[in-house]
Each structure stands twice: as structure tokens, then as C-alpha cells.
């Protein structure tokens, strides 16, 4: 758990805001539902106004353009309700470097969405404690996050951030694959009459056969397989396949035994060797794209949309823009289908995540925030169910419709485009408000039984399938793409990658050095001549053995076992 260095600074800010003339707390009960009046509602009812204010909100996530929230339809609507606007900024370049600069300068925005930089920010005392604010102004925060409070507390017993994974209602899995998979261009499946392939060898054999028949596509060389390994924040897409191929879900840098709950580092295992050696073989056969180690993300996505790439491994959320562009282009055979590839027949795939809770990807109020009370009121207001519907589904009869049974769906292509078209999604605000805010977890259901996420609504999924989608699903005898994958097994600790490591601890230093070592050796191993692979692998293992993984494995194992026992 993180060390708390923010308590005193946070309380000073809280007291300053409290004595600065802010409106009184909502008088609703602690367990108020989303229909309870928030402090914004109370102010409006009494004739008080919410003077306009703009706060700064920094996201340690990539892929979005900086903007004012009010320049989107959703942001404008929420501004009308609250008087609050946001200057939204997103990291460019290396997030760790940006976090270091921010911490060194002490120049924090009002609100910080941490992504992978939580431990640094927490140890630096960047966030204020939220407990008193939540108690006074957060009936909806308590409703949404209350069951998870014990998992959100830091060593000092305080809550500093609000995560993105607080699932509400019945947990439902999506009909489509939103996580990891080996993806293959649909033209490859069609060429060979939709064969059922499950192993890594079968996957690459099919790609090889297709490329031999079609060495060029639209006048350019066909690319057999590509990786996003050249982007530091996405290097895990080269590391993680080893665990998936062995039948484990994404637990980060470890695999956890289902019986003993022992955690073992994936790096250096026979699983990793088998995966990397296969890519080495594919590189020798000119099936692996060497630009995988030099491309930026935009270049990578451009390759996927070019129609030249036959296969790749990724998590669907990493390639959303490319998927939307391919869908918009209307050439179904150039789109990709997800496959649950494993090393050997008989291995039960576990690509689909089981229910889990992630506490360290979250949003918090910084020690430099100008008005923490106003901010927490906004967050509480945002968590009212009608506003959670707004940020996911939008406006009734404009971006979605409701049938006679109360079920949400898209009544027209125009409604669907607001969600699927990149520019419409951006200007409406789904791009900016759909994640990285205090929110329901993505697998939630609303109080009326509708899915919180449109992508999880069966009516939306079924209606969205193209003729090409239906052809694939019919060929494999399933109704949805997720049915091609095995159901996840319950893992009470999941995900292990959410375990917080203290900055400067032996465990944290191990992960940093291990990742650095893999960034140096894995590309070299893939590009090496096959005859030299084993020699270089032994060199890699020798260097890895010097990093002291036992301490790390013992710590993760202990925390996994604590989580299994209900201790978070």
C-alpha cells in the first residue's frame, strides 16, 4: 500500500475551502440513491446559483486531444447543471517522465487521473484525502463506492481516489471481446473456409499460407504479424501473450496458481521462451514486421487500417480507433476477428477477465485544487444514474431510444454513429466522458436492468453485427464473439497487476529493472538468427537472475492470498 504524505496538506485545503463560504452540505441520508437531491439540486431549489468555474483535469492516458469539456455536448449539459467546466489534458510521450516532472515541480492540476502513475503520485502526496468530503457531500459516491471502501483505503485508513471499476447491479460480460485476443484478418478465415484454429502453430501456419498466396495487398507487401512493442506504455502487448497462451488471464507480470495461489513471474519462464521463439521463427520467415519496435501508436493503427496486416495481438481497447475506421470503411474482409489462441490443444483459454476490482487506476483531487468541495459535488452529481446514462448512452431519442419494455437500443444508423464514428463520438463527448472519471464499472447494469455500457447491451450488439460478422459467427456456431472464448474462472485476487508497490521498494525496483531488461532483450531475441536464439536466451536469463525476483514473488503471493481471504 502507498505511504500517506498528503493528509496535512489535504486537510488544510479542505478547511480553507470550508471556511471560504461554500454552500452547505446536502442533507440527504448517507445511503441516498441517485434520485436524491445533490448539493447542486439544493442550490437551484433555494435560488442560489452555481457561479461558473473551470478546473484543470490531467489524464495520464493517451490518444485524446486536449479540449474544454464544454466543447462537447455532454460536457456542456453537465456544465449547465453544475456551473463547472473542465480543461481536459492528456499525456503526450512517456507518462513516467511527465509524472516525475509534475512531482518535482509540485505544479499539480486540480484533478489527476492516474492510469499507471498512481504509486508515484500517492507517495509524493499529490492527492488530498476524500473521506470527510464524501461524508458531507457524497451520497451518490457512497452509494456507488460504499461496498468497495475497504479496498480503496490506503495505509493510513483514508480514501484518496475514486477508481473506475465499481460495478453496480448484476455483473454481465460483454457479447464482444473488449480485452485481449489474437486477432486475424477476416479475409484469411474466408480464404480457408473458416477453419477452427486454437493453437499458436495453427494460427501462424494459416497466416503463412495466406501470405504465400497473397504476397501483396493493394500493391504493398503483406504483413504477417505486427506488434505494438515500440511504444513504451504498450510494451505489455509483447509480454502478456505468453500467459494467455498458457491459459492464464491478464494478471500483469505474474501467473497465479489456482490451487496454491502462488505467484510466479512470467519473465524467463518456458512460456515466455516458447512465445518469443515463435516470433523469432516468424521473423526469419519474413512474417514478423520489424517496425513493431520503432513505430509510434498512430503509425501502428494506420498499418492495421491499411488492410495489409494479417494478424496481431492486442487488447481491443488499444485499437478502438482502428476498429472504428475499418468498420466505417465498409470493407468487412479487412476487419479482424478475435481468436482464443493457446499453446496446445486442451489448454482452457482465459482471455475474458473475471470480475475484479482495480483501486490504483483512479481519479483524485490534488493538493493544489482550488475548490475541493465544488469538485467533489461535481463528482457526486456525475454519479447520479441519469448522468451515468448520459455519459454512456447519451440523450434519449438522439443517441439512443427506449422500446416499450424499457430496453435501450439504437433505433437508427444515425444514433449508432454517435457512438461508433470517431468525430461524432468526440464532439458529443463519449470519447471524453466514457472513461477516466468517477463512474460505474464497465460491467454494470442499471437499476432498470439495462446494461451500463452500450456495448454490453444484447440488443445493441446483435443489431450492430454486419453480414460479415454473422457469416463468421454462423461458421463457428455461436451467437456472439465472446461465445468463441471460454468463460472466466473466479479469481478473488484479480487482477494481480493492480497490487500497489511502494516506490523505491525492492519489489518496485524489480519490476522496473525487469521491464527494462525485457525491453532490451525481447526485441533482440525476436530479430536474432534462429541459430543464435538459445545462446542469447541464456544471456537474458543470466541477467534476469541477478534482479532478485524471489522477494517480488513472495510479496505478490502474500497479497494474493490476503485478497483470497478477503483482506485488501
Secondary structure per residue as TSV (DSSP state, phi and psi in degrees):
chain	resnum	aa	ss	phi	psi
A	1	X	-	360.0	160.2
A	2	X	-	-79.8	151.0
A	3	X	-	-78.2	141.3
A	4	X	-	-94.4	119.5
A	5	X	-	-121.6	7.8
A	6	X	-	-108.5	-1.7
A	7	X	H	-61.8	-50.5
A	8	X	H	-64.7	-48.0
A	9	X	H	-60.8	-40.4
A	10	X	H	-65.4	-40.7
A	11	X	H	-69.1	-33.9
A	12	X	H	-61.6	-45.0
A	13	X	H	-64.1	-42.5
A	14	X	H	-62.2	-43.5
A	15	X	H	-66.0	-39.3
A	16	X	H	-62.5	-41.6
A	17	X	H	-67.4	-38.3
A	18	X	H	-66.1	-40.0
A	19	X	T	-88.7	6.9
A	20	X	T	-93.4	13.2
A	21	X	T	92.0	17.6
A	22	X	-	-69.3	156.7
A	23	X	-	-65.4	158.8
A	24	X	-	-73.2	163.2
A	25	X	-	-68.1	154.8
A	26	X	-	-62.9	139.9
A	27	X	-	-94.8	12.1
A	28	X	S	-66.1	161.6
A	29	X	-	-71.0	157.8
A	30	X	T	-57.0	-28.1
A	31	X	T	-101.4	30.9
A	32	X	-	-57.0	142.6
A	33	X	-	-88.0	-178.9
A	34	X	T	-65.2	-12.7
A	35	X	T	-88.1	-6.2
A	36	X	S	-68.8	153.4
A	37	X	-	-72.8	128.3
A	38	X	-	-82.4	174.3
A	39	X	H	-64.6	-27.1
A	40	X	H	-65.2	-44.3
A	41	X	H	-61.4	-42.4
A	42	X	H	-64.0	-39.8
A	43	X	H	-63.0	-42.8
A	44	X	H	-64.5	-40.5
A	45	X	H	-65.9	-31.4
A	46	X	T	-91.2	3.2
A	47	X	T	88.8	-2.2
A	48	X	-	-73.1	156.2
A	49	X	-	-110.2	158.6
A	50	X	-	-104.4	96.1
A	51	X	-	-57.4	141.0
A	52	X	-	-63.3	141.3
A	53	X	E	-149.9	148.1
A	54	X	E	-122.0	123.1
A	55	X	E	-104.9	157.2
A	56	X	E	-95.4	138.3
A	57	X	E	-136.0	109.5
A	58	X	E	-102.7	132.0
A	59	X	E	-110.8	124.2
A	60	X	S	-85.2	52.9
A	61	X	-	-138.6	159.1
A	62	X	-	-113.1	175.9
A	63	X	S	92.0	4.6
A	64	X	-	-128.1	150.3
A	65	X	-	-86.7	142.6
A	66	X	-	-60.3	144.1
A	67	X	E	-162.8	169.6
A	68	X	E	-90.1	135.6
A	69	X	G	-56.7	-36.2
A	70	X	G	-68.2	-8.7
A	71	X	G	-83.0	1.2
A	72	X	S	-112.9	158.2
A	73	X	H	-63.2	-44.8
A	74	X	H	-64.7	-46.2
A	75	X	H	-61.9	-37.8
A	76	X	H	-66.6	-41.7
A	77	X	H	-63.7	-43.8
A	78	X	H	-67.7	-31.8
A	79	X	H	-65.4	-39.5
A	80	X	H	-61.6	-37.6
A	81	X	H	-74.0	-31.9
A	82	X	H	-121.2	-19.4
A	83	X	S	82.0	2.2
A	84	X	E	-103.7	132.0
A	85	X	E	-118.9	164.6
A	86	X	E	-133.5	135.7
A	87	X	E	-91.8	104.2
A	88	X	E	-91.9	123.7
A	89	X	E	-126.7	146.7
A	90	X	E	-128.9	147.8
A	91	X	-	-66.4	141.2
A	92	X	-	-122.8	130.0
A	93	X	S	86.6	-150.1
A	94	X	-	-79.8	121.6
A	95	X	H	-68.8	-34.5
A	96	X	H	-63.9	-39.7
A	97	X	H	-64.4	-44.2
A	98	X	H	-61.8	-42.6
A	99	X	H	-62.2	-41.2
A	100	X	H	-62.7	-42.1
A	101	X	H	-64.6	-43.0
A	102	X	H	-61.8	-43.8
A	103	X	H	-68.3	-43.1
A	104	X	H	-62.3	-38.6
A	105	X	H	-82.2	-24.2
A	106	X	T	70.5	13.6
A	107	X	-	-93.5	85.2
A	108	X	-	-96.9	146.2
A	109	X	-	-72.8	177.1
A	110	X	S	-65.3	-40.9
A	111	X	E	-132.3	141.6
A	112	X	E	-129.1	124.9
A	113	X	E	-95.2	118.2
A	114	X	-	-79.5	-33.0
A	115	X	G	46.0	-124.6
A	116	X	G	-88.0	8.1
A	117	X	G	-105.7	17.1
A	118	X	H	-58.2	-47.4
A	119	X	H	-61.1	-41.5
A	120	X	H	-62.9	-46.8
A	121	X	H	-65.2	-40.1
A	122	X	H	-67.8	-44.2
A	123	X	H	-65.8	-28.9
A	124	X	T	-80.5	-4.8
A	125	X	T	72.5	35.5
A	126	X	-	-76.9	-22.2
A	127	X	B	-108.9	151.2
A	128	X	-	-93.8	153.3
A	129	X	-	-70.0	145.8
A	130	X	-	-109.0	-5.4
A	131	X	H	-54.5	-51.1
A	132	X	H	-66.6	-38.1
A	133	X	H	-62.8	-43.6
A	134	X	H	-64.8	-42.6
A	135	X	H	-61.5	-38.2
A	136	X	H	-86.7	-37.1
A	137	X	H	-126.2	9.7
A	138	X	-	-124.9	56.7
A	139	X	H	-60.9	-37.1
A	140	X	H	-77.0	-32.0
A	141	X	H	-62.1	-42.1
A	142	X	H	-66.6	-38.0
A	143	X	H	-63.2	-44.0
A	144	X	H	-78.6	-46.0
A	145	X	H	-99.3	-10.6
A	146	X	G	-48.7	-47.5
A	147	X	G	-64.1	-14.4
A	148	X	G	-108.8	1.8
A	149	X	H	-53.7	-42.9
A	150	X	H	-63.0	-27.7
A	151	X	H	-83.7	-12.5
A	152	X	H	-98.6	-12.7
A	153	X	B	-76.5	146.0
A	154	X	-	-92.7	-175.2
A	155	X	T	-56.5	-35.1
A	156	X	T	-82.3	3.0
A	157	X	S	87.3	1.2
A	158	X	-	-97.8	158.8
A	159	X	B	-104.1	127.8
A	160	X	-	-114.2	-22.4
A	161	X	E	-141.4	160.6
A	162	X	E	-114.9	112.0
A	163	X	E	-72.5	177.0
A	164	X	S	-105.4	6.9
A	165	X	-	-121.7	29.5
A	166	X	B	-84.6	85.9
A	167	X	-	-67.8	141.5
A	168	X	-	-117.2	148.7
A	169	X	S	65.7	-155.0
A	170	X	S	-72.8	132.6
A	171	X	-	-74.8	126.4
A	172	X	-	-128.2	139.8
A	173	X	-	-85.6	157.9
A	174	X	-	-80.3	149.5
A	175	X	S	-69.1	-22.8
A	176	X	S	-112.7	165.2
A	177	X	-	-85.5	113.7
A	178	X	-	-103.2	-5.6
A	179	X	S	-107.8	-139.4
A	180	X	E	-85.2	153.4
A	181	X	E	-172.6	160.5
A	182	X	E	-87.5	120.8
A	183	X	E	-102.0	145.1
A	184	X	E	-136.0	140.1
A	185	X	E	-64.0	137.2
A	186	X	H	-64.0	-26.3
A	187	X	H	-62.9	-29.5
A	188	X	H	-68.1	-45.3
A	189	X	H	-62.8	-42.9
A	190	X	H	-63.2	-41.7
A	191	X	H	-55.7	-36.0
A	192	X	T	-110.5	26.4
A	193	X	T	59.5	43.2
A	194	X	S	52.2	62.8
A	195	X	-	-72.1	152.3
A	196	X	-	-89.1	111.0
A	197	X	-	-118.9	137.8
A	198	X	-	-128.7	-20.7
A	199	X	B	-104.1	161.2
A	200	X	H	-63.0	-40.2
A	201	X	H	-62.8	-42.8
A	202	X	H	-63.6	-39.8
A	203	X	H	-60.0	-50.9
A	204	X	H	-73.8	-30.6
A	205	X	H	-62.3	-39.8
A	206	X	H	-67.2	-41.7
A	207	X	H	-63.5	-41.6
A	208	X	H	-61.7	-45.6
A	209	X	H	-62.4	-40.6
A	210	X	H	-66.6	-42.8
A	211	X	H	-67.2	-31.5
A	212	X	H	-64.2	-34.8
A	213	X	H	-81.3	-27.1
A	214	X	-	-133.8	74.4
A	215	X	S	-66.5	-21.5
A	216	X	E	-129.8	152.1
A	217	X	E	-131.5	120.8
A	218	X	T	54.5	38.1
A	219	X	T	84.1	-2.5
A	220	X	E	-116.0	155.1
A	221	X	E	-60.9	137.0
A	222	X	-	-72.8	137.1
A	223	X	E	-104.2	120.9
A	224	X	E	-70.3	-53.8
A	225	X	E	-147.6	139.5
A	226	X	E	-133.9	150.8
A	227	X	-	-126.4	159.4
A	228	X	-	-97.9	28.9
A	229	X	T	-71.4	-11.7
A	230	X	T	-80.7	-8.8
A	231	X	S	-101.9	116.9
A	232	X	G	-52.8	-45.0
A	233	X	G	-72.4	-10.0
A	234	X	G	-117.9	14.3
A	235	X	T	-62.0	-23.1
A	236	X	H	-60.9	-19.2
A	237	X	H	-71.0	-14.1
A	238	X	H	-93.7	-28.3
A	239	X	H	-80.9	-42.0
A	240	X	T	-70.7	-29.5
A	241	X	H	-54.5	-30.5
A	242	X	H	-57.6	-43.1
A	243	X	H	-72.2	-38.4
A	244	X	H	-64.8	-42.0
A	245	X	H	-63.2	-27.8
A	246	X	T	-87.3	-1.5
A	247	X	T	95.0	27.4
A	248	X	-	-118.8	152.4
A	249	X	-	-81.2	-179.2
A	250	X	-	-78.4	92.3
A	251	X	-	-102.2	18.7
A	252	X	T	85.3	-123.1
A	253	X	T	-90.2	1.2
A	254	X	E	-128.9	161.5
A	255	X	E	-115.5	142.7
A	256	X	E	-117.6	125.5
A	257	X	-	-66.7	130.3
A	258	X	T	-68.4	-24.4
A	259	X	T	-93.9	-50.5
A	260	X	T	-91.1	-17.7
A	261	X	-	63.7	23.4
A	262	X	-	-78.3	134.8
A	263	X	E	-101.4	131.7
A	264	X	E	-125.9	136.1
A	265	X	E	-65.5	134.9
A	266	X	-	-73.4	-36.0
A	267	X	T	-57.4	130.5
A	268	X	T	86.3	-3.5
A	269	X	S	-78.5	167.9
A	270	X	H	-62.0	-29.6
A	271	X	H	-62.8	-47.1
A	272	X	H	-65.7	-40.4
A	273	X	H	-61.1	-43.4
A	274	X	H	-63.3	-40.5
A	275	X	H	-67.7	-50.0
A	276	X	H	-68.2	-35.9
A	277	X	H	-66.4	-32.5
A	278	X	H	-66.5	-40.4
A	279	X	H	-66.6	-34.3
A	280	X	H	-60.3	-43.8
A	281	X	H	-63.4	-42.0
A	282	X	H	-66.8	-35.1
A	283	X	H	-65.7	-40.4
A	284	X	H	-63.5	-26.7
A	285	X	T	-95.6	12.7
A	286	X	T	63.4	26.6
A	287	X	-	-97.1	-13.4
A	288	X	B	-103.3	134.3
A	289	X	-	-82.3	113.5
A	290	X	G	-65.5	-19.1
A	291	X	G	-72.0	-3.6
A	292	X	G	-56.4	-24.4
A	293	X	G	-100.9	1.0
A	294	X	T	-127.1	-17.3
A	295	X	-	-71.4	148.9
A	296	X	-	-88.3	177.6
A	297	X	H	-67.2	-38.2
A	298	X	H	-61.4	-41.3
A	299	X	H	-66.0	-38.2
A	300	X	H	-62.8	-48.5
A	301	X	H	-63.7	-35.3
A	302	X	H	-63.7	-37.7
A	303	X	H	-64.3	-42.3
A	304	X	H	-62.4	-34.9
A	305	X	H	-84.5	-6.6
A	306	X	H	-75.9	-18.6
A	307	X	T	87.8	-0.2
A	308	X	-	-90.6	-21.1
A	309	X	E	-86.8	131.0
A	310	X	E	-94.7	-28.7
A	311	X	E	-156.5	155.0
A	312	X	E	-163.5	160.3
A	313	X	E	-109.5	131.7
A	314	X	E	-163.2	164.5
A	315	X	E	-90.0	137.0
A	316	X	G	-55.7	-34.6
A	317	X	G	-67.6	-17.6
A	318	X	G	-77.3	-22.9
A	319	X	G	-122.2	25.8
A	320	X	H	-57.9	-40.3
A	321	X	H	-64.7	-42.9
A	322	X	H	-64.1	-41.4
A	323	X	H	-62.7	-41.5
A	324	X	H	-67.2	-39.1
A	325	X	H	-66.1	-40.4
A	326	X	H	-65.8	-39.6
A	327	X	H	-63.5	-43.1
A	328	X	H	-65.5	-31.1
A	329	X	H	-68.2	-23.8
A	330	X	T	77.3	12.0
A	331	X	-	-102.5	91.6
A	332	X	G	-61.9	-34.9
A	333	X	G	-67.9	-17.7
A	334	X	G	-88.4	-7.7
A	335	X	S	-77.0	174.4
A	336	X	E	-118.7	149.5
A	337	X	E	-114.4	140.1
A	338	X	E	-85.2	140.6
A	339	X	E	-130.3	139.1
A	340	X	-	-88.5	71.3
A	341	X	-	-76.3	137.6
A	342	X	B	-130.6	171.7
A	343	X	S	-65.9	-49.4
A	344	X	S	-135.4	150.1
A	345	X	T	-58.4	140.6
A	346	X	T	100.8	-18.4
A	347	X	-	-75.9	129.9
A	348	X	-	-82.1	114.3
A	349	X	-	-67.9	147.7
A	350	X	-	-137.3	52.7
A	351	X	-	-76.1	-34.9
A	352	X	S	-77.3	125.7
A	353	X	-	-67.7	140.1
A	354	X	-	-77.3	168.9
A	355	X	S	-56.2	140.3
A	356	X	-	-156.1	173.2
A	357	X	-	-135.9	128.8
A	358	X	-	-115.5	114.7
A	359	X	S	-91.6	-22.3
A	360	X	S	-102.0	12.3
A	361	X	S	-112.7	102.8
A	362	X	E	-160.6	174.4
A	363	X	E	-118.5	139.3
A	364	X	E	-140.5	164.6
A	365	X	E	-94.6	129.6
A	366	X	B	-82.3	165.1
A	367	X	T	-69.1	-12.0
A	368	X	T	-100.1	6.6
A	369	X	-	-61.8	136.8
A	370	X	S	-74.2	-31.2
A	371	X	-	-151.6	79.7
A	372	X	H	-58.2	-33.9
A	373	X	H	-66.2	-44.4
A	374	X	H	-62.1	-38.1
A	375	X	H	-68.1	-45.3
A	376	X	H	-66.5	-32.9
A	377	X	H	-62.6	-40.6
A	378	X	H	-62.8	-46.6
A	379	X	H	-60.4	-41.6
A	380	X	H	-64.0	-41.7
A	381	X	H	-63.9	-39.3
A	382	X	H	-62.2	-30.3
A	383	X	T	-84.2	-1.5
A	384	X	S	-60.9	142.4
A	385	X	H	-60.4	-36.4
A	386	X	H	-64.1	-30.1
A	387	X	H	-82.3	-27.3
A	388	X	H	-66.9	-33.6
A	389	X	H	-67.6	-40.9
A	390	X	H	-58.6	-46.5
A	391	X	H	-77.2	-16.2
A	392	X	H	-104.9	-46.4
A	393	X	T	-99.5	-30.4
A	394	X	-	97.9	-138.5
A	395	X	S	-109.5	126.8
A	396	X	B	-55.8	137.0
A	397	X	T	72.2	-3.1
A	398	X	T	-109.4	-51.5
A	399	X	T	-114.4	-4.4
A	400	X	B	-163.1	165.3
A	401	X	E	-129.1	169.4
A	402	X	E	-128.3	126.4
A	403	X	-	-83.1	-178.2
A	404	X	T	-64.5	-19.1
A	405	X	T	-96.4	7.4
A	406	X	S	82.3	11.2
A	407	X	-	-87.8	134.6
A	408	X	E	-79.9	141.1
A	409	X	E	-161.6	173.7
A	410	X	-	-99.8	119.2
A	411	X	-	-85.5	-10.3
A	412	X	S	-156.1	164.5
A	413	X	H	-63.4	-32.1
A	414	X	H	-62.7	-41.4
A	415	X	H	-65.4	-42.5
A	416	X	H	-63.0	-36.0
A	417	X	H	-62.0	-31.1
A	418	X	H	-58.6	-29.3
A	419	X	H	-94.5	-32.6
A	420	X	H	-96.7	-33.7
A	421	X	S	-76.0	127.5
A	422	X	H	-58.9	-45.7
A	423	X	H	-72.3	-42.3
A	424	X	H	-64.4	-39.3
A	425	X	H	-63.4	-37.5
A	426	X	H	-69.2	-49.5
A	427	X	H	-70.4	-32.2
A	428	X	H	-72.7	-35.8
A	429	X	T	119.1	-5.2
A	430	X	H	-58.7	-38.0
A	431	X	H	-58.6	-38.1
A	432	X	H	-92.8	-31.9
A	433	X	H	-104.2	-5.7
A	434	X	S	-72.1	-16.9
A	435	X	S	-153.3	176.5
A	436	X	S	64.2	26.0
A	437	X	S	-132.5	163.7
A	438	X	S	-56.3	128.5
A	439	X	-	-163.4	167.4
A	440	X	B	-67.3	151.0
A	441	X	-	-64.7	152.8
A	442	X	T	-63.2	-20.5
A	443	X	T	-100.0	21.5
A	444	X	-	-79.4	162.1
A	445	X	B	-118.0	147.5
A	446	X	-	-77.0	169.9
A	447	X	T	-63.9	-22.7
A	448	X	T	-94.4	6.7
A	449	X	S	93.7	-9.4
A	450	X	-	-71.5	153.7
A	451	X	B	-71.2	139.4
A	452	X	S	-63.7	-44.6
A	453	X	S	-93.1	124.0
A	454	X	G	-52.9	-35.0
A	455	X	G	-65.3	-18.0
A	456	X	G	-95.3	-2.3
A	457	X	-	-80.8	116.8
A	458	X	H	-53.6	-41.3
A	459	X	H	-60.6	-36.4
A	460	X	H	-72.2	-44.7
A	461	X	H	-62.1	-49.4
A	462	X	H	-62.5	-41.9
A	463	X	H	-71.1	-20.7
A	464	X	H	-83.1	-16.4
A	465	X	-	-66.8	130.0
A	466	X	-	-79.4	172.8
A	467	X	H	-61.2	-33.8
A	468	X	H	-66.3	-40.3
A	469	X	H	-58.5	-48.4
A	470	X	H	-63.5	-36.0
A	471	X	H	-61.5	-45.1
A	472	X	H	-66.0	-47.5
A	473	X	H	-61.8	-41.9
A	474	X	H	-65.4	-37.8
A	475	X	H	-63.4	-33.3
A	476	X	T	-101.4	5.7
A	477	X	T	67.6	35.7
A	478	X	-	-130.1	162.7
A	479	X	S	-97.2	-22.4
A	480	X	S	-140.5	163.1
A	481	X	G	-68.6	-32.4
A	482	X	G	-65.9	-23.4
A	483	X	G	-70.6	-11.9
A	484	X	G	-77.1	-12.5
A	485	X	S	-110.6	155.0
A	486	X	-	-72.0	150.7
A	487	X	-	-69.7	144.6
A	488	X	-	-72.2	147.0
A	489	X	-	-87.6	146.2
A	490	X	-	-65.4	132.0
A	491	X	-	-135.1	98.9
A	492	X	T	-60.2	-21.1
A	493	X	T	-89.3	-9.4
A	494	X	-	-65.9	140.6
A	495	X	-	-94.1	144.3
A	496	X	G	-65.6	-23.6
A	497	X	G	-67.6	-12.7
A	498	X	G	-84.6	-2.3
A	499	X	-	-67.4	125.2
A	500	X	-	-81.8	132.7
A	501	X	-	-113.5	133.6
A	502	X	-	-66.3	133.9
A	503	X	T	-60.6	132.5
A	504	X	T	86.0	-5.3
A	505	X	S	-73.8	158.4
A	506	X	H	-55.8	-35.8
A	507	X	H	-66.6	-44.2
A	508	X	H	-67.8	-38.2
A	509	X	H	-65.6	-37.6
A	510	X	H	-61.1	-47.3
A	511	X	H	-61.6	-40.5
A	512	X	H	-64.4	-46.8
A	513	X	H	-69.9	-37.4
A	514	X	H	-63.7	-44.1
A	515	X	H	-63.7	-42.8
A	516	X	H	-60.4	-42.6
A	517	X	H	-63.3	-43.0
A	518	X	H	-66.7	-35.7
A	519	X	H	-64.3	-28.6
A	520	X	H	-81.9	-41.6
A	521	X	H	-91.7	-38.3
A	522	X	H	-62.3	-45.7
A	523	X	H	-60.6	-40.1
A	524	X	H	-64.2	-39.8
A	525	X	H	-63.7	-38.5
A	526	X	H	-69.4	-38.3
A	527	X	H	-85.6	-11.3
A	528	X	S	-68.7	154.6
A	529	X	-	-62.9	136.8
A	530	X	G	-52.3	-33.5
A	531	X	G	-66.4	-21.9
A	532	X	G	-103.0	1.9
A	533	X	H	-60.1	-49.5
A	534	X	H	-63.0	-37.6
A	535	X	H	-63.4	-44.2
A	536	X	H	-69.9	-34.6
A	537	X	H	-62.4	-42.3
A	538	X	H	-63.1	-37.6
A	539	X	H	-62.9	-42.7
A	540	X	H	-61.3	-45.4
A	541	X	H	-64.0	-37.6
A	542	X	H	-63.0	-43.0
A	543	X	H	-68.7	-38.1
A	544	X	H	-64.8	-36.8
A	545	X	H	-66.4	-18.1
A	546	X	T	-81.1	-8.2
A	547	X	T	-88.5	-10.3
A	548	X	-	72.9	62.6
A	549	X	H	-76.0	-17.9
A	550	X	H	-59.9	-42.6
A	551	X	H	-60.7	-43.1
A	552	X	H	-63.2	-48.4
A	553	X	H	-62.1	-40.3
A	554	X	H	-64.1	-40.2
A	555	X	H	-66.5	-47.0
A	556	X	H	-63.4	-41.0
A	557	X	H	-59.7	-45.2
A	558	X	H	-60.4	-44.0
A	559	X	H	-69.3	-38.6
A	560	X	H	-58.9	-46.1
A	561	X	H	-66.1	-36.1
A	562	X	H	-62.7	-42.5
A	563	X	H	-65.2	-39.8
A	564	X	H	-60.4	-34.8
A	565	X	T	-82.4	2.0
A	566	X	T	89.9	9.6
A	567	X	-	-101.9	117.3
A	568	X	-	-115.2	360.0
